[in-house]
Amino acid sequence: MSAWSVGHGAIRTFQDRREAGRVLAQRLTSYRGEPDVLVLGLPRGGVPIAWEVASHLHAPLDVFLVRKLGVPQWQELAMGAVASGGGVVFNEKLMDRLGISDEDMAETLRRETIELERRERAYRGDRGPMRISGKTVILVDDGIATGASMMAAVRAVRRDAHRVVVAVPVGPAGVCRELATEVHEVVCASMPQDFEAVGQAFADFHQVTDDEVRQLLATPTTNPV
């Protein structure tokens, strides 16, 4: 069963990521108290939101890293994404249109995998990733645009997870609908018809730092209220 929720065309502006996390947390209340729920935030911007969700659900929080595979000479344009555990998504139509060679893709994948592993060590230190086998995994980011990063995360975790839920404050309805075919549920709080960028849904969209991520991961979310 899959679903995508919070009505098509819904529009909302958030003060900051923490407010967006509280809004999403209320939409995810049905998972509160369920055994084996794990919230995974996609660094860096997804972690403040994921902390609010995990705290509301009394669920453990961890990071799940995804690195965009940027087009050579135009790094902001994603030709795919790689996630923790080796999940990879390619935009083959874009690669064909731009004439991206196998060698360029392999080199980009190698470089971003190294950076992904470096960031995992930076955020967790010596602690390994939390076990996801048999769990309901809620993947949280601060928004989706093309969906490539989230799709890579979904495909990496669903091999072992019991259920996968995607929760984001903002994204295009079409991408949310596509993700819903891959997971148990998609919760998206704002789906503007004139979607341009994730930042348009936030009054404060500052760049989250590595120190903020580490501090949030060290702040308990499972203490009962």
VOPAGU-2260 file (C-alpha; in pm, 1 decimal, decimal comma):
REM VOPAGU-2260
SITE   aa  ch    i         X         Y         Z
SITE  MET   A    0       0,0       0,0       0,0
SITE  SER   A    1     124,2     350,5     -75,6
SITE  ALA   A    2     -20,1     694,4     -29,4
SITE  TRP   A    3      71,4    1054,8     -73,9
SITE  SER   A    4     -91,0    1299,0     157,7
SITE  VAL   A    5    -156,0    1664,1     238,3
SITE  GLY   A    6    -364,9    1778,2     -54,5
SITE  HIS   A    7    -250,4    1854,2    -404,0
SITE  GLY   A    8    -170,8    2221,2    -450,1
SITE  ALA   A    9    -143,8    2289,8     -76,5
SITE  ILE   A   10      74,3    2595,9     -10,8
SITE  ARG   A   11     243,0    2688,4     315,2
SITE  THR   A   12     536,9    2900,8     426,4
SITE  PHE   A   13     741,7    2802,5     731,3
SITE  GLN   A   14     934,6    3032,1     962,4
SITE  ASP   A   15    1227,0    2788,7     969,9
SITE  ARG   A   16    1312,1    2418,6     955,4
SITE  ARG   A   17    1219,5    2355,9    1317,7
SITE  GLU   A   18     866,3    2484,9    1259,1
SITE  ALA   A   19     841,6    2271,8     946,1
SITE  GLY   A   20     946,0    1971,8    1153,2
SITE  ARG   A   21     672,5    2035,4    1407,3
SITE  VAL   A   22     413,6    2058,3    1129,6
SITE  LEU   A   23     530,8    1729,8     978,0
SITE  ALA   A   24     539,3    1567,6    1320,3
SITE  GLN   A   25     168,3    1632,8    1365,2
SITE  ARG   A   26      97,3    1472,3    1027,0
SITE  LEU   A   27     291,9    1165,3    1137,5
SITE  THR   A   28     123,7    1118,6    1476,1
SITE  SER   A   29     -18,2     781,2    1367,3
SITE  TYR   A   30     336,9     642,1    1400,6
SITE  ARG   A   31     375,1     767,2    1758,3
SITE  GLY   A   32     417,7     482,4    2000,3
SITE  GLU   A   33     462,1     223,8    1726,6
SITE  PRO   A   34     747,3     -15,9    1795,3
SITE  ASP   A   35    1053,7     -13,0    1571,1
SITE  VAL   A   36    1007,5     335,9    1421,9
SITE  LEU   A   37    1333,0     501,5    1315,6
SITE  VAL   A   38    1363,2     858,0    1184,0
SITE  LEU   A   39    1646,8     927,9     939,4
SITE  GLY   A   40    1734,1    1287,3     850,4
SITE  LEU   A   41    1912,6    1369,4     526,7
SITE  PRO   A   42    2198,3    1606,7     616,1
SITE  ARG   A   43    2233,8    1872,0     649,2
SITE  GLY   A   44    1905,2    2057,7     609,5
SITE  GLY   A   45    1683,6    1761,2     685,3
SITE  VAL   A   46    1827,2    1697,0    1031,3
SITE  PRO   A   47    1661,1    1985,6    1225,4
SITE  ILE   A   48    1328,1    1879,0    1077,0
SITE  ALA   A   49    1393,1    1512,3    1151,7
SITE  TRP   A   50    1479,9    1595,6    1513,5
SITE  GLU   A   51    1137,3    1755,2    1565,5
SITE  VAL   A   52     967,5    1453,8    1407,5
SITE  ALA   A   53    1166,1    1202,3    1610,7
SITE  SER   A   54    1107,6    1394,1    1933,6
SITE  HIS   A   55     730,1    1403,2    1876,4
SITE  LEU   A   56     719,3    1033,3    1791,0
SITE  HIS   A   57     956,2     936,6    2075,5
SITE  ALA   A   58    1165,0     759,4    1811,9
SITE  PRO   A   59    1542,9     731,9    1768,3
SITE  LEU   A   60    1711,7     967,1    1520,9
SITE  ASP   A   61    2001,2     904,8    1287,0
SITE  VAL   A   62    2139,2    1053,1     967,5
SITE  PHE   A   63    2116,0     897,5     625,4
SITE  LEU   A   64    2352,4    1051,8     377,3
SITE  VAL   A   65    2283,8    1116,9      13,0
SITE  ARG   A   66    2521,3    1290,6    -227,0
SITE  LYS   A   67    2411,5    1448,9    -549,6
SITE  LEU   A   68    2600,5    1337,9    -860,8
SITE  GLY   A   69    2653,8    1668,2   -1037,0
SITE  VAL   A   70    2705,9    1706,8   -1409,0
SITE  PRO   A   71    3073,1    1782,6   -1487,9
SITE  GLN   A   72    3120,9    2157,9   -1538,3
SITE  TRP   A   73    2771,0    2220,0   -1395,7
SITE  GLN   A   74    2770,6    2069,2   -1048,7
SITE  GLU   A   75    2433,8    2212,6    -945,0
SITE  LEU   A   76    2257,5    2001,3   -1208,7
SITE  ALA   A   77    2205,3    1648,8   -1077,7
SITE  MET   A   78    2255,2    1352,9   -1308,4
SITE  GLY   A   79    2189,3    1117,9   -1018,2
SITE  ALA   A   80    2251,5    1054,1    -649,8
SITE  VAL   A   81    2428,8     803,6    -425,2
SITE  ALA   A   82    2313,2     710,9     -74,2
SITE  SER   A   83    2453,6     540,1     234,8
SITE  GLY   A   84    2464,8     167,6     178,9
SITE  GLY   A   85    2526,8     204,8    -193,4
SITE  GLY   A   86    2186,6     304,3    -329,1
SITE  VAL   A   87    2235,5     488,0    -659,9
SITE  VAL   A   88    1989,3     662,6    -889,6
SITE  PHE   A   89    2082,0     785,4   -1238,4
SITE  ASN   A   90    1896,3    1028,6   -1463,5
SITE  GLU   A   91    1971,5     836,6   -1779,9
SITE  LYS   A   92    1771,3    1068,7   -2006,9
SITE  LEU   A   93    1970,6    1368,4   -1888,7
SITE  MET   A   94    2299,6    1182,1   -1920,8
SITE  ASP   A   95    2216,0    1079,2   -2276,6
SITE  ARG   A   96    2107,0    1431,3   -2369,6
SITE  LEU   A   97    2427,9    1586,4   -2233,4
SITE  GLY   A   98    2655,0    1310,6   -2360,6
SITE  ILE   A   99    2789,9    1214,4   -2017,4
SITE  SER   A  100    3043,5     936,1   -2059,4
SITE  ASP   A  101    3066,8     625,1   -1844,0
SITE  GLU   A  102    3410,5     743,6   -1732,8
SITE  ASP   A  103    3277,2    1080,6   -1615,9
SITE  MET   A  104    2994,6     912,4   -1427,5
SITE  ALA   A  105    3230,7     661,2   -1263,7
SITE  GLU   A  106    3468,0     938,2   -1152,2
SITE  THR   A  107    3182,6    1148,1   -1012,2
SITE  LEU   A  108    3042,4     846,0    -828,6
SITE  ARG   A  109    3385,0     762,7    -683,8
SITE  ARG   A  110    3443,6    1118,6    -563,9
SITE  GLU   A  111    3099,9    1160,9    -406,0
SITE  THR   A  112    3116,8     820,2    -236,7
SITE  ILE   A  113    3441,8     924,6     -69,1
SITE  GLU   A  114    3279,3    1249,4      49,3
SITE  LEU   A  115    2970,8    1060,7     170,1
SITE  GLU   A  116    3185,4     830,1     381,6
SITE  ARG   A  117    3383,1    1126,8     519,0
SITE  ARG   A  118    3065,6    1302,0     627,3
SITE  GLU   A  119    2929,3     989,7     793,3
SITE  ARG   A  120    3244,3     972,8    1006,5
SITE  ALA   A  121    3220,6    1345,8    1081,5
SITE  TYR   A  122    2860,7    1321,5    1202,9
SITE  ARG   A  123    2875,3     990,9    1390,7
SITE  GLY   A  124    3237,0     958,3    1493,3
SITE  ASP   A  125    3304,7     596,3    1577,8
SITE  ARG   A  126    2935,7     508,5    1616,6
SITE  GLY   A  127    2799,5     295,4    1336,5
SITE  PRO   A  128    2464,2     352,4    1165,2
SITE  MET   A  129    2148,4     236,7    1339,0
SITE  ARG   A  130    2002,8     -94,7    1228,6
SITE  ILE   A  131    1707,6     -52,9     990,9
SITE  SER   A  132    1619,9    -418,1     928,0
SITE  GLY   A  133    1252,2    -479,8    1000,0
SITE  LYS   A  134    1184,4    -119,4    1104,5
SITE  THR   A  135     945,6     149,2     988,5
SITE  VAL   A  136    1187,8     406,7     850,9
SITE  ILE   A  137    1077,1     768,7     813,1
SITE  LEU   A  138    1307,7     953,0     573,3
SITE  VAL   A  139    1304,6    1330,0     629,9
SITE  ASP   A  140    1454,0    1614,4     426,8
SITE  ASP   A  141    1388,3    1987,8     414,7
SITE  GLY   A  142    1225,8    1949,3      73,8
SITE  ILE   A  143    1247,4    1778,1    -261,5
SITE  ALA   A  144    1297,8    1926,1    -606,7
SITE  THR   A  145    1383,2    1660,8    -866,2
SITE  GLY   A  146    1348,0    1382,5    -608,5
SITE  ALA   A  147    1676,6    1217,0    -711,6
SITE  SER   A  148    1837,0    1235,8    -366,2
SITE  MET   A  149    1529,3    1108,2    -186,1
SITE  MET   A  150    1477,9     831,4    -441,6
SITE  ALA   A  151    1835,3     711,5    -384,4
SITE  ALA   A  152    1771,1     705,4     -10,0
SITE  VAL   A  153    1442,4     518,1     -55,8
SITE  ARG   A  154    1597,2     250,6    -273,0
SITE  ALA   A  155    1884,2     204,5     -30,2
SITE  VAL   A  156    1670,3     156,4     282,8
SITE  ARG   A  157    1372,0     -34,5     147,9
SITE  ARG   A  158    1581,8    -345,2      89,7
SITE  ASP   A  159    1587,7    -402,6     466,6
SITE  ALA   A  160    1316,2    -183,0     617,2
SITE  HIS   A  161     967,8    -314,4     694,1
SITE  ARG   A  162     803,6      10,4     580,0
SITE  VAL   A  163     942,9     331,7     430,6
SITE  VAL   A  164     779,0     670,5     477,4
SITE  VAL   A  165     897,5     994,4     312,8
SITE  ALA   A  166     824,4    1320,4     497,7
SITE  VAL   A  167     914,3    1664,7     360,6
SITE  PRO   A  168     781,8    2017,6     411,4
SITE  VAL   A  169     770,3    2108,9      42,2
SITE  GLY   A  170     797,2    1959,8    -304,1
SITE  PRO   A  171     627,5    1941,7    -644,2
SITE  ALA   A  172     311,8    1729,6    -651,3
SITE  GLY   A  173     436,7    1524,0    -945,8
SITE  VAL   A  174     754,4    1420,2    -765,6
SITE  CYS   A  175     558,9    1335,5    -449,4
SITE  ARG   A  176     326,3    1119,7    -657,7
SITE  GLU   A  177     622,1     940,2    -815,8
SITE  LEU   A  178     781,5     874,1    -476,6
SITE  ALA   A  179     451,3     737,3    -348,4
SITE  THR   A  180     481,0     448,7    -594,1
SITE  GLU   A  181     804,2     344,1    -421,3
SITE  VAL   A  182     714,5     373,3     -50,2
SITE  HIS   A  183     438,1     307,8     201,1
SITE  GLU   A  184     349,3     676,3     242,2
SITE  VAL   A  185     461,5    1024,2     136,6
SITE  VAL   A  186     375,7    1322,0     358,1
SITE  CYS   A  187     439,0    1661,4     198,5
SITE  ALA   A  188     306,7    1966,3     381,0
SITE  SER   A  189     326,8    2214,3      92,0
SITE  MET   A  190     299,0    2148,1    -281,2
SITE  PRO   A  191     286,1    2483,9    -462,9
SITE  GLN   A  192     182,4    2463,2    -826,4
SITE  ASP   A  193     449,0    2722,3    -913,4
SITE  PHE   A  194     727,0    2531,5    -735,2
SITE  GLU   A  195    1070,3    2678,4    -807,9
SITE  ALA   A  196    1299,1    2583,3    -519,6
SITE  VAL   A  197    1282,7    2435,4    -170,8
SITE  GLY   A  198    1391,4    2763,9     -12,2
SITE  GLN   A  199    1078,3    2943,8    -131,8
SITE  ALA   A  200     880,7    2772,2     144,9
SITE  PHE   A  201    1097,6    2913,1     428,2
SITE  ALA   A  202    1141,9    3260,6     575,5
SITE  ASP   A  203    1471,4    3141,7     729,3
SITE  PHE   A  204    1658,7    2895,5     508,3
SITE  HIS   A  205    2012,8    2936,2     641,9
SITE  GLN   A  206    2271,2    2672,8     562,7
SITE  VAL   A  207    2281,2    2413,9     840,1
SITE  THR   A  208    2634,3    2349,5     967,1
SITE  ASP   A  209    2806,7    2022,7    1051,9
SITE  ASP   A  210    2819,6    2135,4    1415,3
SITE  GLU   A  211    2440,0    2180,6    1420,3
SITE  VAL   A  212    2396,3    1828,8    1283,5
SITE  ARG   A  213    2627,1    1678,8    1545,7
SITE  GLN   A  214    2454,2    1871,2    1826,0
SITE  LEU   A  215    2110,1    1752,8    1717,7
SITE  LEU   A  216    2224,5    1392,1    1691,3
SITE  ALA   A  217    2356,9    1418,5    2046,9
SITE  THR   A  218    2024,9    1556,2    2180,1
SITE  PRO   A  219    1791,4    1275,5    2293,9
SITE  THR   A  220    1458,2    1229,6    2115,3
SITE  THR   A  221    1329,2     919,8    2292,0
SITE  ASN   A  222    1268,6    1054,7    2644,6
SITE  PRO   A  223     895,5    1042,5    2726,4
SITE  VAL   A  224     721,6    1378,9    2754,8
